[in-house]
């Protein structure tokens, strides 16, 4: 991990994987096939891509029970507690319909309704991610979404990880389907005989999943296409190097393209962290990944002033930001762009990944400039409500008609003017 | 306009114009050129596509003054009043940062910040749309966006419509650039020597504008790609046929692909509206457009029961919905999907286009199932805030570490565990 000056800080933005022409073509084919041939096509693709031959996609009651029995009680307890914390935080995000009434009898407002159905993609692979289940499903449930449909790719044995099934069970999600890849996204977007269609699809996946989400966008809603994980730490001389290094490495182990950056005004800390990162790296099970990530996308930006350090953070607009300084709350107002902000020495980033309550689905790659953590608002939509009174229309009809005519829309003007008959 | 049974109601969803391969290629070229060559490229495209040769793109003080002088005072007054109404409604949408503190010292919250800069595309063509300026700019201003940049294509004379400039002036927007098409979107996304880059681009445009917005999405945020306008009217026998017909035609005149649908249980009303639409059509200046729209996308769905009528509305998920019935407020809770809901006989749809206050940028083509009118939330983003206390970490560190290890992420576990040194 190199120590550099702010002026040497190159952009950390990594180009989004748009897939190859061939991959895109293949995804389009898969979607078209699933759209027209439904389950039959899903079955074929599951055999081809997952090497799993399934009679039915839906996870059975027995499979759920087996998963529950396979994990020890203490762990179930931890998951339950995490789910409760996440639910409690998201409950606070709920917004309500409102209206405003005028003396002339007019009422204007905003009605909030949940979307009907949400689909969650839970990635497969070596690691099981029950936390992904929680972070995608709970905001939807809190929003009041009636139907949550989960899809996750099966292994060659036709099974899905116990941790994922346990997490689904804890949340009461029964519609879990053993389907992955672009075929899963197509099934969620357009429905098949057994897999119900949804209105919004969230959750991370490989390049095929990301491309399929882009393709179906518009017919259904999707969440942001997530990039590699990122952490930036803003620290002064009060920070402990071992802790900072450990937190940087917690992101570096995710992916060789993850980025981890320390921004500080303390030369002592910079040097100590550089050393610590090296010494902690070697003993990590995922050392190869973490080392590559640190080499390519890790850096320590040594700034002249604290103001320069803060500016650097806002330029990066990191997914995760830790502030470890004398009085971190004092810095909060200066931070303009960050997905999640962790304050003080005890707010190690993994606290937020699993347990504290806020969502771990966060804007990456500088998109914190304009996007937000996954939240309850993502699963509701607004409708404007307009109840115009006779008095209001009498007062304003000529103004509205004139405005419409200026824009060249005569039928608009006449529509309001027909009401004049009512008070003639 | 045909009267049909509910069972004959075909989907009104129109396929989104994805452009031709050639158009997409051309848009990609334009974006690449503007990205590398800046103003020079913008100048060339403006000459080629708008036949306008401009020395500078920025609208000058003199041009603003001229526009102001060219419009009469009464009209300026109407625009000012409309802007005030729109601002008042959007002020009510503002949300605030919040936090929640636990006895153990932990503080969790959500910080709201505006995006730094917003870009608005105002379409050109024959009609000037000051209302588009209001509806796109005001939510951004209310959100606290510091910089609003407006672009609009110049005519061959190098000028932009007075109404648009007047609307910008009323809102205090000074950064108005005479640039249109894909080149304008590229300039907003990546900036040029004279046109500042923004974080989010909103506003409707032709297919080149829509394609360009899709291309730059991810580097900046965009609003939904809008489809043709739509109205659905849910009415019972208390409705007046002349008013219903006039309101249907107010959407039909927008575009030959606009859709206008009456859903009713009253056969008398259905027949009367059918007749009225025909007789009102002929005298409209935009009769050709409206007739084509009514023929292709207009219909009267006659339902057996009111419940069936309500279901039909929810299936359509219309952009604009009028409810003209005995007690429209009683119906509000049954409506699940609609961009804007107009209640009662005086709430003619054009009331909402210009004047009442709610936004006229609404979800089209059934996307009201999952999206919302343009609103203040579109110009802010959230950051989670996590300040974990020492006590909370002591209590939970082992659970968090265990959760991390289950997901195969050892560095995550170690990051929280390093803190144990502090209470050893």
Interface residues (C-beta under 8 A of the other chain):
Chain A: X16 X75 X78 X79 X81 X82 X89 X92 X93 X95 X98 X100 X106 X107 X108 X110 X111 X113 X115 X116 X126 X127 X128 X129 X130 X131 X163 X199 X200 X218 X220 X221 X225 X240 X242 X243 X246 X247 X249 X250 X252 X253 X254 X280 X284 X285 X286 X290 X328 X329 X332 X335 X336 X337 X338 X339 X340 X341 X342 X343 X344 X345 X346 X347 X348 X349 X350 X351 X352 X353 X354 X355 X356 X357 X358 X359 X362 X363 X367 X368 X369 X370 X371 X372 X373 X375 X377 X381 X382 X383 X384 X385 X386 X387 X388 X389 X390 X392 X393 X396 X399 X400 X402 X403 X404 X406 X407 X408 X409 X410 X411 X412 X413 X414 X415 X416 X418 X419 X421 X422
Chain B: X16 X75 X78 X79 X81 X82 X89 X92 X93 X95 X98 X100 X106 X107 X108 X110 X111 X113 X115 X116 X126 X127 X128 X129 X130 X131 X163 X199 X200 X218 X220 X221 X225 X242 X243 X246 X247 X249 X250 X252 X253 X254 X280 X284 X285 X286 X290 X328 X329 X332 X335 X336 X337 X338 X339 X340 X341 X342 X343 X344 X345 X346 X347 X348 X349 X350 X351 X352 X353 X354 X355 X356 X357 X358 X359 X362 X363 X367 X368 X369 X370 X371 X372 X373 X375 X377 X381 X382 X383 X384 X385 X386 X387 X388 X389 X390 X392 X393 X396 X399 X400 X402 X403 X404 X406 X407 X408 X409 X410 X411 X412 X413 X414 X415 X416 X418 X419 X421 X422
